[in-house]
Amino acid sequence: MTDVSVPFRAGHEGYASYRIPALVVTGPGTVLAFCEGRRDFAHDHGRIDIVLKRSTDGGRTWGPLQVAAPGGGDLAGNPAPVVLGTGRILLVHVRAAAHATEDAVRRGEVTAADGRRVWLRHSDDDGATWSGPTEITASVKLPGWRWYATTPGHALRLSTGRIVVPANHSLPPADGDTGTEPHYYGGHCLLSDDDGASWYLGYVDDDTDGYINANETSAAELPDGRVYFNTRTASRSPGTRADAHSADGGRTLVKPFRPQPGLTGPVCQAAVLQLRDPDLLLCSGPAAPGARALMTLRVSTDGGTTWRPAHTVDGLPAAYSDLARIDTAAVGLLYETGDRGAYETITFRRVPVTALA
């Protein structure tokens, strides 16, 4: 039985490209692999659906491709799934018009109706079928924010039951700027205390001085109950990643995001996951300086203060990823990779827990 499988391959099953993986495991043990199915090209805008494949054997084989959130000719993207205590799978995601490029949104050239909006869907049958959409934009997007994206990767359900969805946004520019400058990016999170029935904003971290510009963010609950946030940044601070902690379940940050140069690599999304047995905080992402390649799992035993390499997959091109605990023996890594480019496939790999300790 193989420990490596390819649920999504560019140019197959009706989509030109597959991007932005997200991974969860349901109560019965079904592995759900989500991503964006991009119909016409690999760009971040256009006709995009959130697609899904299910595995009942730990990610070794996959069922047929499903559409969890159809774009309807526009964009449905940035899947942020989370499994609730009831067994329901909640899928938080964004929608936008097909023509709404990131630059156009950040320049303020896109109407609110066509811009980035936040929606929910859910499944009560282990991911086999999905509900219609519910919009929550008014509860979680501040007036004036332009760009908006959830995670990418899985959302988080805390031990208290609270749902935490890391997200990012952009601010309107000062006079003389276009709004596309990196220092207008900021980070925040969405919170729900009633299994997704209502939502509100948690922390908001944005500072236009250009030292750190929080962008795509992942989160994990540490053994002591704190929430650890790790973000992509393209700023003048050391390195390409920054992190922060929350002691109140994501409502506020203990300190603003600070540089994390211990996680070397290119400007790219990364995923974090807290294991309980053993107690290890994991981070997956490309580790080649300045290049999206060398997918690596790194480990922290001090809540994200320091990191060490634990498992390098290979030296191939690689980009976005997500992590989930599959069973007692393995962690699942769902990641973008290929022989000649990082976006040829979304591949699933079972990584033995013994390889990470």
Secondary structure as a PSIPRED ss2 file (coil, helix, strand):
# PSIPRED VFORMAT (PSIPRED V4.0)

   1 M C   1.000  0.000  0.000
   2 T C   1.000  0.000  0.000
   3 D C   1.000  0.000  0.000
   4 V E   0.000  0.000  1.000
   5 S E   0.000  0.000  1.000
   6 V E   0.000  0.000  1.000
   7 P E   0.000  0.000  1.000
   8 F E   0.000  0.000  1.000
   9 R E   0.000  0.000  1.000
  10 A C   1.000  0.000  0.000
  11 G C   1.000  0.000  0.000
  12 H C   1.000  0.000  0.000
  13 E C   1.000  0.000  0.000
  14 G C   1.000  0.000  0.000
  15 Y C   1.000  0.000  0.000
  16 A C   1.000  0.000  0.000
  17 S E   0.000  0.000  1.000
  18 Y E   0.000  0.000  1.000
  19 R E   0.000  0.000  1.000
  20 I E   0.000  0.000  1.000
  21 P E   0.000  0.000  1.000
  22 A E   0.000  0.000  1.000
  23 L E   0.000  0.000  1.000
  24 V E   0.000  0.000  1.000
  25 V E   0.000  0.000  1.000
  26 T C   1.000  0.000  0.000
  27 G C   1.000  0.000  0.000
  28 P C   1.000  0.000  0.000
  29 G C   1.000  0.000  0.000
  30 T C   1.000  0.000  0.000
  31 V E   0.000  0.000  1.000
  32 L E   0.000  0.000  1.000
  33 A E   0.000  0.000  1.000
  34 F E   0.000  0.000  1.000
  35 C E   0.000  0.000  1.000
  36 E E   0.000  0.000  1.000
  37 G E   0.000  0.000  1.000
  38 R E   0.000  0.000  1.000
  39 R C   1.000  0.000  0.000
  40 D C   1.000  0.000  0.000
  41 F C   1.000  0.000  0.000
  42 A C   1.000  0.000  0.000
  43 H C   1.000  0.000  0.000
  44 D C   1.000  0.000  0.000
  45 H C   1.000  0.000  0.000
  46 G C   1.000  0.000  0.000
  47 R C   1.000  0.000  0.000
  48 I E   0.000  0.000  1.000
  49 D E   0.000  0.000  1.000
  50 I E   0.000  0.000  1.000
  51 V E   0.000  0.000  1.000
  52 L E   0.000  0.000  1.000
  53 K E   0.000  0.000  1.000
  54 R E   0.000  0.000  1.000
  55 S E   0.000  0.000  1.000
  56 T C   1.000  0.000  0.000
  57 D C   1.000  0.000  0.000
  58 G C   1.000  0.000  0.000
  59 G C   1.000  0.000  0.000
  60 R C   1.000  0.000  0.000
  61 T C   1.000  0.000  0.000
  62 W C   1.000  0.000  0.000
  63 G C   1.000  0.000  0.000
  64 P C   1.000  0.000  0.000
  65 L C   1.000  0.000  0.000
  66 Q E   0.000  0.000  1.000
  67 V E   0.000  0.000  1.000
  68 A E   0.000  0.000  1.000
  69 A E   0.000  0.000  1.000
  70 P C   1.000  0.000  0.000
  71 G C   1.000  0.000  0.000
  72 G C   1.000  0.000  0.000
  73 G C   1.000  0.000  0.000
  74 D C   1.000  0.000  0.000
  75 L E   0.000  0.000  1.000
  76 A E   0.000  0.000  1.000
  77 G E   0.000  0.000  1.000
  78 N E   0.000  0.000  1.000
  79 P E   0.000  0.000  1.000
  80 A E   0.000  0.000  1.000
  81 P E   0.000  0.000  1.000
  82 V E   0.000  0.000  1.000
  83 V E   0.000  0.000  1.000
  84 L C   1.000  0.000  0.000
  85 G C   1.000  0.000  0.000
  86 T C   1.000  0.000  0.000
  87 G C   1.000  0.000  0.000
  88 R C   1.000  0.000  0.000
  89 I E   0.000  0.000  1.000
  90 L E   0.000  0.000  1.000
  91 L E   0.000  0.000  1.000
  92 V E   0.000  0.000  1.000
  93 H E   0.000  0.000  1.000
  94 V E   0.000  0.000  1.000
  95 R E   0.000  0.000  1.000
  96 A E   0.000  0.000  1.000
  97 A C   1.000  0.000  0.000
  98 A C   1.000  0.000  0.000
  99 H C   1.000  0.000  0.000
 100 A C   1.000  0.000  0.000
 101 T C   1.000  0.000  0.000
 102 E H   0.000  1.000  0.000
 103 D H   0.000  1.000  0.000
 104 A H   0.000  1.000  0.000
 105 V H   0.000  1.000  0.000
 106 R H   0.000  1.000  0.000
 107 R H   0.000  1.000  0.000
 108 G C   1.000  0.000  0.000
 109 E C   1.000  0.000  0.000
 110 V C   1.000  0.000  0.000
 111 T C   1.000  0.000  0.000
 112 A C   1.000  0.000  0.000
 113 A C   1.000  0.000  0.000
 114 D C   1.000  0.000  0.000
 115 G C   1.000  0.000  0.000
 116 R C   1.000  0.000  0.000
 117 R E   0.000  0.000  1.000
 118 V E   0.000  0.000  1.000
 119 W E   0.000  0.000  1.000
 120 L E   0.000  0.000  1.000
 121 R E   0.000  0.000  1.000
 122 H E   0.000  0.000  1.000
 123 S E   0.000  0.000  1.000
 124 D C   1.000  0.000  0.000
 125 D C   1.000  0.000  0.000
 126 D C   1.000  0.000  0.000
 127 G C   1.000  0.000  0.000
 128 A C   1.000  0.000  0.000
 129 T C   1.000  0.000  0.000
 130 W C   1.000  0.000  0.000
 131 S C   1.000  0.000  0.000
 132 G C   1.000  0.000  0.000
 133 P C   1.000  0.000  0.000
 134 T E   0.000  0.000  1.000
 135 E E   0.000  0.000  1.000
 136 I C   1.000  0.000  0.000
 137 T H   0.000  1.000  0.000
 138 A H   0.000  1.000  0.000
 139 S H   0.000  1.000  0.000
 140 V H   0.000  1.000  0.000
 141 K C   1.000  0.000  0.000
 142 L C   1.000  0.000  0.000
 143 P C   1.000  0.000  0.000
 144 G C   1.000  0.000  0.000
 145 W C   1.000  0.000  0.000
 146 R C   1.000  0.000  0.000
 147 W C   1.000  0.000  0.000
 148 Y E   0.000  0.000  1.000
 149 A E   0.000  0.000  1.000
 150 T E   0.000  0.000  1.000
 151 T C   1.000  0.000  0.000
 152 P C   1.000  0.000  0.000
 153 G C   1.000  0.000  0.000
 154 H C   1.000  0.000  0.000
 155 A C   1.000  0.000  0.000
 156 L E   0.000  0.000  1.000
 157 R E   0.000  0.000  1.000
 158 L C   1.000  0.000  0.000
 159 S C   1.000  0.000  0.000
 160 T C   1.000  0.000  0.000
 161 G C   1.000  0.000  0.000
 162 R C   1.000  0.000  0.000
 163 I E   0.000  0.000  1.000
 164 V E   0.000  0.000  1.000
 165 V E   0.000  0.000  1.000
 166 P E   0.000  0.000  1.000
 167 A E   0.000  0.000  1.000
 168 N E   0.000  0.000  1.000
 169 H E   0.000  0.000  1.000
 170 S E   0.000  0.000  1.000
 171 L C   1.000  0.000  0.000
 172 P C   1.000  0.000  0.000
 173 P C   1.000  0.000  0.000
 174 A C   1.000  0.000  0.000
 175 D C   1.000  0.000  0.000
 176 G C   1.000  0.000  0.000
 177 D C   1.000  0.000  0.000
 178 T C   1.000  0.000  0.000
 179 G C   1.000  0.000  0.000
 180 T C   1.000  0.000  0.000
 181 E C   1.000  0.000  0.000
 182 P H   0.000  1.000  0.000
 183 H H   0.000  1.000  0.000
 184 Y H   0.000  1.000  0.000
 185 Y E   0.000  0.000  1.000
 186 G E   0.000  0.000  1.000
 187 G E   0.000  0.000  1.000
 188 H E   0.000  0.000  1.000
 189 C E   0.000  0.000  1.000
 190 L E   0.000  0.000  1.000
 191 L E   0.000  0.000  1.000
 192 S E   0.000  0.000  1.000
 193 D C   1.000  0.000  0.000
 194 D C   1.000  0.000  0.000
 195 D C   1.000  0.000  0.000
 196 G C   1.000  0.000  0.000
 197 A C   1.000  0.000  0.000
 198 S C   1.000  0.000  0.000
 199 W C   1.000  0.000  0.000
 200 Y E   0.000  0.000  1.000
 201 L E   0.000  0.000  1.000
 202 G E   0.000  0.000  1.000
 203 Y E   0.000  0.000  1.000
 204 V E   0.000  0.000  1.000
 205 D E   0.000  0.000  1.000
 206 D C   1.000  0.000  0.000
 207 D C   1.000  0.000  0.000
 208 T C   1.000  0.000  0.000
 209 D C   1.000  0.000  0.000
 210 G C   1.000  0.000  0.000
 211 Y C   1.000  0.000  0.000
 212 I C   1.000  0.000  0.000
 213 N C   1.000  0.000  0.000
 214 A C   1.000  0.000  0.000
 215 N C   1.000  0.000  0.000
 216 E C   1.000  0.000  0.000
 217 T E   0.000  0.000  1.000
 218 S E   0.000  0.000  1.000
 219 A E   0.000  0.000  1.000
 220 A E   0.000  0.000  1.000
 221 E E   0.000  0.000  1.000
 222 L C   1.000  0.000  0.000
 223 P C   1.000  0.000  0.000
 224 D C   1.000  0.000  0.000
 225 G C   1.000  0.000  0.000
 226 R C   1.000  0.000  0.000
 227 V E   0.000  0.000  1.000
 228 Y E   0.000  0.000  1.000
 229 F E   0.000  0.000  1.000
 230 N E   0.000  0.000  1.000
 231 T E   0.000  0.000  1.000
 232 R E   0.000  0.000  1.000
 233 T C   1.000  0.000  0.000
 234 A C   1.000  0.000  0.000
 235 S C   1.000  0.000  0.000
 236 R C   1.000  0.000  0.000
 237 S C   1.000  0.000  0.000
 238 P C   1.000  0.000  0.000
 239 G C   1.000  0.000  0.000
 240 T C   1.000  0.000  0.000
 241 R E   0.000  0.000  1.000
 242 A E   0.000  0.000  1.000
 243 D E   0.000  0.000  1.000
 244 A E   0.000  0.000  1.000
 245 H E   0.000  0.000  1.000
 246 S E   0.000  0.000  1.000
 247 A C   1.000  0.000  0.000
 248 D C   1.000  0.000  0.000
 249 G C   1.000  0.000  0.000
 250 G C   1.000  0.000  0.000
 251 R C   1.000  0.000  0.000
 252 T C   1.000  0.000  0.000
 253 L C   1.000  0.000  0.000
 254 V C   1.000  0.000  0.000
 255 K C   1.000  0.000  0.000
 256 P C   1.000  0.000  0.000
 257 F C   1.000  0.000  0.000
 258 R E   0.000  0.000  1.000
 259 P E   0.000  0.000  1.000
 260 Q C   1.000  0.000  0.000
 261 P C   1.000  0.000  0.000
 262 G C   1.000  0.000  0.000
 263 L C   1.000  0.000  0.000
 264 T C   1.000  0.000  0.000
 265 G C   1.000  0.000  0.000
 266 P C   1.000  0.000  0.000
 267 V C   1.000  0.000  0.000
 268 C C   1.000  0.000  0.000
 269 Q C   1.000  0.000  0.000
 270 A C   1.000  0.000  0.000
 271 A E   0.000  0.000  1.000
 272 V E   0.000  0.000  1.000
 273 L E   0.000  0.000  1.000
 274 Q E   0.000  0.000  1.000
 275 L E   0.000  0.000  1.000
 276 R E   0.000  0.000  1.000
 277 D C   1.000  0.000  0.000
 278 P C   1.000  0.000  0.000
 279 D E   0.000  0.000  1.000
 280 L E   0.000  0.000  1.000
 281 L E   0.000  0.000  1.000
 282 L E   0.000  0.000  1.000
 283 C E   0.000  0.000  1.000
 284 S E   0.000  0.000  1.000
 285 G E   0.000  0.000  1.000
 286 P E   0.000  0.000  1.000
 287 A C   1.000  0.000  0.000
 288 A C   1.000  0.000  0.000
 289 P C   1.000  0.000  0.000
 290 G C   1.000  0.000  0.000
 291 A C   1.000  0.000  0.000
 292 R C   1.000  0.000  0.000
 293 A E   0.000  0.000  1.000
 294 L C   1.000  0.000  0.000
 295 M E   0.000  0.000  1.000
 296 T E   0.000  0.000  1.000
 297 L E   0.000  0.000  1.000
 298 R E   0.000  0.000  1.000
 299 V E   0.000  0.000  1.000
 300 S E   0.000  0.000  1.000
 301 T C   1.000  0.000  0.000
 302 D C   1.000  0.000  0.000
 303 G C   1.000  0.000  0.000
 304 G C   1.000  0.000  0.000
 305 T C   1.000  0.000  0.000
 306 T C   1.000  0.000  0.000
 307 W C   1.000  0.000  0.000
 308 R E   0.000  0.000  1.000
 309 P E   0.000  0.000  1.000
 310 A E   0.000  0.000  1.000
 311 H E   0.000  0.000  1.000
 312 T E   0.000  0.000  1.000
 313 V C   1.000  0.000  0.000
 314 D C   1.000  0.000  0.000
 315 G C   1.000  0.000  0.000
 316 L C   1.000  0.000  0.000
 317 P E   0.000  0.000  1.000
 318 A E   0.000  0.000  1.000
 319 A E   0.000  0.000  1.000
 320 Y E   0.000  0.000  1.000
 321 S E   0.000  0.000  1.000
 322 D E   0.000  0.000  1.000
 323 L E   0.000  0.000  1.000
 324 A E   0.000  0.000  1.000
 325 R E   0.000  0.000  1.000
 326 I C   1.000  0.000  0.000
 327 D C   1.000  0.000  0.000
 328 T C   1.000  0.000  0.000
 329 A C   1.000  0.000  0.000
 330 A E   0.000  0.000  1.000
 331 V E   0.000  0.000  1.000
 332 G E   0.000  0.000  1.000
 333 L E   0.000  0.000  1.000
 334 L E   0.000  0.000  1.000
 335 Y E   0.000  0.000  1.000
 336 E E   0.000  0.000  1.000
 337 T E   0.000  0.000  1.000
 338 G C   1.000  0.000  0.000
 339 D C   1.000  0.000  0.000
 340 R C   1.000  0.000  0.000
 341 G C   1.000  0.000  0.000
 342 A C   1.000  0.000  0.000
 343 Y C   1.000  0.000  0.000
 344 E C   1.000  0.000  0.000
 345 T E   0.000  0.000  1.000
 346 I E   0.000  0.000  1.000
 347 T E   0.000  0.000  1.000
 348 F E   0.000  0.000  1.000
 349 R E   0.000  0.000  1.000
 350 R E   0.000  0.000  1.000
 351 V E   0.000  0.000  1.000
 352 P E   0.000  0.000  1.000
 353 V H   0.000  1.000  0.000
 354 T H   0.000  1.000  0.000
 355 A H   0.000  1.000  0.000
 356 L C   1.000  0.000  0.000
 357 A C   1.000  0.000  0.000
